[in-house]
């Protein structure tokens, strides 16, 4: 039995109530954060460092736009790149370098920074020795986290941190600004920043970058900042679930009411059963019943009707009176053929019975005249 709209309304309303109750009573999943994101409170995030610098009164903010949007006038800024997810393309790298040439500093902390800013590295193995880390003044620090990569500095570079295996961090001039590179991003994560001397080492790198003087920017663009906005993270999960279920119930409702989607299909009976099939059935009936004369009369009346529609020749005129108007209009047919046709058709239609041979012959002749009229 087909459901009416009035019966659908309470059913949909009841389902909606159960959905809403289920959504609000279901336990909310803990939000998952990517590593090294300044908003992440997880052990792999760096929100603790961001909050610490903010509480210390430093001018600090997050940067989630492409590097071409960085200030072209302001100098003395420090841009912190904490373990970028991807290596910037050539155009973006040029924008970052231009940012430094204008008098700003980039602090890049990455386990293996090879491929960025023409940095050269060397591998020392997956299990480096963990002795003391030394700064440029000879002071030593304790750490329990080190990368298996060391940096290859060039002439003019200032080594900031090293150990027995090589350089861990160095500083190099780029135009009026500078680039600071370190292979120890793990020191600044929430789960490690308070271990050993990690906080002191991070603050040392920030001080070298001029964090106490200018604005500090945490680069979130390389963590998917500008291109990371999707419906999945812009809207709450319960709203997305509710919208999805509403769409499903709407489609089911339309389907139950007989709605169909797609192109309009013409029923077969409209184009076949009442056209070609009907004509074939009628012609078969005339042939089987040997109603040759009746069939020939129908064909001749149709040709006469065409004469009237195309040339204005009244159907009331007899076949014998059509010689002159047909000769004027049927220039491709000779006068002799027209005269023979008119005389013959008049005679065969006056017969009470027509043989099958006569029927076929005169049907073909009427068909030729029909085509002559329709093609002109």
Secondary structure, 3 states (H helix, E strand, C coil): CCCCHHHHHHHHHHHHHHHHHHHHHCCCCCCCCCCCCCCCCCCCCCHHHHHHHHHCCCCEEEECCCHHHCCCCCCCCEEEEECCCCCCCHHHHHHHHHHHHCCCEEEEECCCCCCCCCCCEEECCCCCCCCCEEECCCCEECCCCCCCEEECCCCCCEEEEEECCEEEEEEEEECCEEEEEECCHHHHCCCCCCCCCHHHHHHHHHHHCCCCCCCEEEECHHHCCCCCCCHHHHCCHHHHHHHHHHHHHHHHHHHHCCCCCCCCCCCHHHHHHHHHHHHHHHHHHHHHCCCHHHHHHHHHHHHHHHHHHHHCCCCCCCHHHHHHHHHHHCCCCCHHHHHHHHHHHHHHHCCCCCCHHHHHHHHHHHHHHHHHHHHC
